[in-house]
Amino acid sequence: MIKTVLLCLLILIALALAAGPGVRRLIARLLGIRWK
């Protein structure tokens, strides 16, 4: 389970870095997490 969560986090981070702040907000909304 932990490995799966870490993998998902790595993928999300990679997407956020690749796509920029707009996508980061969108992902945060989908996950229900508030990122600054």
Rosetta constraint file for C-alpha pairs under 8 A:
AtomPair CA 1 CA 5 HARMONIC 6.42 0.50
AtomPair CA 2 CA 6 HARMONIC 6.23 0.50
AtomPair CA 3 CA 7 HARMONIC 6.13 0.50
AtomPair CA 4 CA 8 HARMONIC 6.25 0.50
AtomPair CA 5 CA 9 HARMONIC 6.21 0.50
AtomPair CA 6 CA 10 HARMONIC 6.15 0.50
AtomPair CA 7 CA 11 HARMONIC 6.23 0.50
AtomPair CA 8 CA 12 HARMONIC 6.14 0.50
AtomPair CA 9 CA 13 HARMONIC 6.07 0.50
AtomPair CA 10 CA 14 HARMONIC 6.10 0.50
AtomPair CA 11 CA 15 HARMONIC 6.16 0.50
AtomPair CA 12 CA 16 HARMONIC 6.07 0.50
AtomPair CA 12 CA 27 HARMONIC 7.70 0.50
AtomPair CA 13 CA 17 HARMONIC 6.13 0.50
AtomPair CA 14 CA 18 HARMONIC 6.06 0.50
AtomPair CA 15 CA 19 HARMONIC 5.87 0.50
AtomPair CA 15 CA 23 HARMONIC 7.86 0.50
AtomPair CA 16 CA 20 HARMONIC 5.48 0.50
AtomPair CA 16 CA 21 HARMONIC 6.89 0.50
AtomPair CA 16 CA 23 HARMONIC 6.11 0.50
AtomPair CA 16 CA 24 HARMONIC 5.06 0.50
AtomPair CA 19 CA 23 HARMONIC 6.05 0.50
AtomPair CA 19 CA 24 HARMONIC 7.80 0.50
AtomPair CA 20 CA 24 HARMONIC 6.43 0.50
AtomPair CA 21 CA 25 HARMONIC 6.31 0.50
AtomPair CA 22 CA 26 HARMONIC 6.45 0.50
AtomPair CA 23 CA 27 HARMONIC 6.06 0.50
AtomPair CA 24 CA 28 HARMONIC 6.08 0.50
AtomPair CA 25 CA 29 HARMONIC 6.16 0.50
AtomPair CA 25 CA 35 HARMONIC 7.38 0.50
AtomPair CA 26 CA 30 HARMONIC 6.29 0.50
AtomPair CA 27 CA 31 HARMONIC 6.17 0.50
AtomPair CA 28 CA 32 HARMONIC 5.81 0.50
AtomPair CA 28 CA 33 HARMONIC 4.97 0.50
AtomPair CA 28 CA 34 HARMONIC 6.02 0.50
AtomPair CA 28 CA 35 HARMONIC 6.39 0.50
AtomPair CA 29 CA 33 HARMONIC 6.30 0.50
AtomPair CA 29 CA 34 HARMONIC 7.39 0.50
